[in-house]
Amino acid sequence: MDARSINAKLRRGEVPSAAELGWFAEGLASGHVTDAQAGAFAMAVCLQGLGEEGRVALTRAMRDSGRVLAWDLPGPVLDKHSTGGIGDCTSLLLAPALAACGAYVPMISGRGLGHTGGTLDKLEAIPGFRVALGEERLRAQIEDVRCAIVAADEGMAPADRRLYLIRDVTGTVESIDLITASILSKKLAAGLEGLVLDVKVGSGAFMKSMDEAEALARALVGTAQGAGCMTSALITDMSQPLATAAGNALEVIEVMETLTGTSINAALWDVTVALGGEALALGGLAADAEDGAHRIEQALESGHAAEFFARMVAAQGGPVDFVERWPDRLPSAPVMREVPSLRTGFVLRIDTAALGQAVVHLGGGRLRETDRVNPSVGLADIAGIGEEVSEDLPLAMIHAATEADADAAVAAIQAAYVISDQEPAEPPLIHARIA
């Protein structure tokens, strides 16, 4: 077998065998497959697809390209994954909330991809926070703290690490087959007993329509369940940012406001609670999703989740007093600029992906895989659908490194908004459940 013949088969619309996909995954992990061959593979899959059997085979092959963890713990091993959006910082709330409810959460997360933010990039806005732990330290932290949010180490799903970066720079992010294999190869390698998926739909999601989102949700749920992991999915709205901030440190601020009760974003809270309820039900820690949601709310409201977040941050190298002194611990950008609306009215629609791209161009994401992320930049106080805006009621507050960056972001953000004289109805937050 060789990469050229496998790519040629894909180009003709034929699905490689499980053995061929296994060989290709091993080649990604070992380096025998070049970046050019990996890029051609990703493009061919994006254009031709793999079908259900090929998708399962690729997922298993990428999972088995490295170590697969096994656990012996006195509670269920649970996790959550989002398909990516703008202002989506639920993982930072949910991991400690699940731990506070008795679950063990080895959350393998990723970095920013395309226009969407990355959980690891957000956490690295916290000074000293380490996302690379290695298996021994991960195991010790899970046993002690019950939650960790980490990058897949070099021994876990190494094939995905190569392909993930290549997808980001080759315009092949939106493939259902590649998304499914990428997400589940890492998640299944973590030895999970239950997994809840947050599949985003709308202008800021990779899946723009409900048909696309349902197809991805069913692919993810079916593949994961076929591999023995109890899984369900919620399709949630991404026609506007979930939080009122987009950018690494700015989203951590919103998380800390929620954990400490300083300020509650209802949409962020409701999605976190709904996902947590699903996860607790899957793991047998709640009678059903409604009971689980109530338990997650209690963990957040009582401050118990904040305690687990503090322990997680300290265990992963961050400040031991972060929860008490987070306003002093996070970086801030030197330039702040309001974005006035070009007309008075109500927000009708938002090109949410364009807001994400504005954050990337401010330096809050990557245009090339080697780019360094500036944790302080981004958008705050983002106006949502239905909100009144004007020259005096801005669309957002830009946090930028330079005046020139802020100038460019103003025009991009104004272009992303459609303003109406009539106040529109707010879109539903949760569209569907797939199980």
TASULWO-V529460 format. One record per residue. RES is the residue in three letters. OMEGA is omega as a letter, one per 20 degrees, with the letter a starting at -180 (none if undefined). NEAR is the number of other C-alpha atoms within 12 Angstrom. Layout:
RES_OMEGA_NEAR, RES_OMEGA_NEAR
This chain:
MET_r_20, ASP_a_25, ALA_a_31, ARG_a_23, SER_r_21, ILE_r_33, ASN_r_31, ALA_r_22, LYS_r_25, LEU_a_29, ARG_r_23, ARG_a_17, GLY_r_18, GLU_a_21, VAL_r_31, PRO_r_35, SER_r_23, ALA_r_23, ALA_r_19, GLU_r_26, LEU_r_39, GLY_r_31, TRP_a_30, PHE_r_40, ALA_r_43, GLU_r_33, GLY_r_31, LEU_a_36, ALA_a_32, SER_a_22, GLY_r_22, HIS_r_21, VAL_a_27, THR_r_23, ASP_r_25, ALA_r_22, GLN_r_28, ALA_r_37, GLY_r_29, ALA_r_30, PHE_a_43, ALA_a_45, MET_a_31, ALA_r_32, VAL_a_39, CYS_a_27, LEU_a_24, GLN_a_27, GLY_a_31, LEU_a_37, GLY_a_26, GLU_a_26, GLU_r_22, GLY_r_31, ARG_r_39, VAL_a_36, ALA_r_35, LEU_r_45, THR_r_43, ARG_a_39, ALA_r_40, MET_r_44, ARG_a_40, ASP_r_34, SER_r_34, GLY_a_31, ARG_r_27, VAL_a_27, LEU_r_30, ALA_a_17, TRP_r_24, ASP_a_15, LEU_a_21, PRO_r_14, GLY_a_25, PRO_r_35, VAL_a_44, LEU_r_51, ASP_r_54, LYS_r_55, HIS_r_50, SER_r_48, THR_r_52, GLY_r_46, GLY_a_46, ILE_a_54, GLY_a_52, ASP_a_49, CYS_a_48, THR_a_45, SER_a_47, LEU_r_51, LEU_a_50, LEU_a_56, ALA_r_55, PRO_r_44, ALA_r_52, LEU_r_58, ALA_r_45, ALA_r_37, CYS_r_40, GLY_r_35, ALA_r_46, TYR_a_46, VAL_r_53, PRO_a_52, MET_r_46, ILE_a_45, SER_a_42, GLY_r_36, ARG_r_34, GLY_a_44, LEU_a_42, GLY_a_40, HIS_a_40, THR_r_46, GLY_a_51, GLY_a_45, THR_a_47, LEU_r_35, ASP_r_40, LYS_a_47, LEU_r_45, GLU_r_38, ALA_r_35, ILE_a_41, PRO_r_28, GLY_a_20, PHE_a_31, ARG_r_28, VAL_r_36, ALA_a_27, LEU_a_27, GLY_a_25, GLU_a_28, GLU_a_14, ARG_r_23, LEU_r_34, ARG_a_28, ALA_a_22, GLN_r_30, ILE_r_39, GLU_a_26, ASP_a_20, VAL_a_34, ARG_r_38, CYS_r_46, ALA_r_55, ILE_a_48, VAL_r_44, ALA_r_36, ALA_a_41, ASP_a_30, GLU_a_23, GLY_a_28, MET_r_36, ALA_a_41, PRO_r_33, ALA_r_45, ASP_a_46, ARG_r_37, ARG_a_36, LEU_a_44, TYR_a_41, LEU_a_32, ILE_r_32, ARG_a_34, ASP_a_32, VAL_a_27, THR_r_28, GLY_a_24, THR_a_31, VAL_a_35, GLU_r_33, SER_r_35, ILE_a_39, ASP_a_40, LEU_r_43, ILE_a_43, THR_a_45, ALA_a_45, SER_a_48, ILE_a_48, LEU_r_51, SER_r_46, LYS_a_47, LYS_a_50, LEU_r_48, ALA_r_41, ALA_r_44, GLY_a_36, LEU_r_40, GLU_r_38, GLY_a_43, LEU_r_50, VAL_a_52, LEU_r_49, ASP_a_50, VAL_a_50, LYS_r_46, VAL_r_41, GLY_a_36, SER_r_31, GLY_a_38, ALA_r_43, PHE_r_36, MET_a_33, LYS_a_28, SER_r_23, MET_r_28, ASP_r_18, GLU_a_22, ALA_r_38, GLU_r_30, ALA_r_28, LEU_a_40, ALA_r_41, ARG_r_32, ALA_a_38, LEU_a_47, VAL_a_37, GLY_a_29, THR_a_39, ALA_r_40, GLN_r_26, GLY_r_22, ALA_r_27, GLY_a_18, CYS_r_31, MET_a_35, THR_r_41, SER_a_41, ALA_r_45, LEU_r_42, ILE_a_43, THR_a_44, ASP_r_43, MET_r_48, SER_r_40, GLN_r_45, PRO_a_46, LEU_r_47, ALA_r_43, THR_r_36, ALA_r_42, ALA_a_55, GLY_a_56, ASN_a_49, ALA_a_42, LEU_r_44, GLU_r_48, VAL_r_47, ILE_a_45, GLU_r_39, VAL_a_45, MET_r_37, GLU_r_31, THR_a_37, LEU_a_42, THR_r_29, GLY_a_24, THR_a_16, SER_a_18, ILE_r_22, ASN_a_31, ALA_a_17, ALA_r_29, LEU_r_38, TRP_a_35, ASP_r_29, VAL_r_41, THR_a_49, VAL_a_39, ALA_r_40, LEU_r_48, GLY_r_55, GLY_r_44, GLU_a_43, ALA_a_52, LEU_r_47, ALA_r_34, LEU_a_37, GLY_r_35, GLY_r_24, LEU_r_33, ALA_a_25, ALA_r_18, ASP_a_20, ALA_r_28, GLU_r_22, ASP_r_24, GLY_r_32, ALA_r_32, HIS_r_29, ARG_r_37, ILE_r_43, GLU_r_33, GLN_r_23, ALA_r_35, LEU_a_39, GLU_a_26, SER_a_20, GLY_a_26, HIS_r_30, ALA_r_39, ALA_r_36, GLU_r_32, PHE_r_40, PHE_r_46, ALA_r_37, ARG_r_31, MET_a_45, VAL_a_36, ALA_a_25, ALA_a_32, GLN_r_34, GLY_r_25, GLY_a_27, PRO_a_26, VAL_r_24, ASP_a_23, PHE_a_34, VAL_r_35, GLU_a_18, ARG_a_18, TRP_r_30, PRO_r_22, ASP_a_16, ARG_a_25, LEU_a_31, PRO_r_28, SER_a_28, ALA_a_30, PRO_a_18, VAL_r_23, MET_a_28, ARG_r_31, GLU_r_29, VAL_a_35, PRO_r_29, SER_r_33, LEU_r_25, ARG_r_23, THR_r_24, GLY_a_29, PHE_r_30, VAL_a_36, LEU_a_28, ARG_r_33, ILE_r_35, ASP_a_33, THR_r_44, ALA_r_38, ALA_r_33, LEU_r_51, GLY_r_49, GLN_r_34, ALA_r_42, VAL_r_48, VAL_a_40, HIS_r_38, LEU_a_42, GLY_a_36, GLY_r_46, GLY_a_40, ARG_r_31, LEU_r_27, ARG_a_21, GLU_a_22, THR_a_12, ASP_r_16, ARG_a_19, VAL_r_32, ASN_a_31, PRO_a_41, SER_a_42, VAL_r_42, GLY_a_51, LEU_r_51, ALA_r_40, ASP_a_32, ILE_r_43, ALA_a_41, GLY_a_40, ILE_a_35, GLY_a_25, GLU_r_32, GLU_a_28, VAL_r_33, SER_r_25, GLU_a_17, ASP_r_16, LEU_a_23, PRO_r_32, LEU_a_45, ALA_r_40, MET_r_34, ILE_r_46, HIS_a_43, ALA_r_37, ALA_a_29, THR_r_22, GLU_r_18, ALA_r_18, ASP_r_28, ALA_r_32, ASP_a_24, ALA_a_24, ALA_r_40, VAL_a_36, ALA_a_25, ALA_a_32, ILE_r_40, GLN_r_36, ALA_a_25, ALA_a_34, TYR_r_41, VAL_a_31, ILE_a_30, SER_r_24, ASP_a_17, GLN_r_17, GLU_a_20, PRO_r_19, ALA_r_16, GLU_a_20, PRO_r_22, PRO_a_20, LEU_r_31, ILE_a_30, HIS_a_26, ALA_r_25, ARG_r_27, ILE_a_26, ALA_none_25
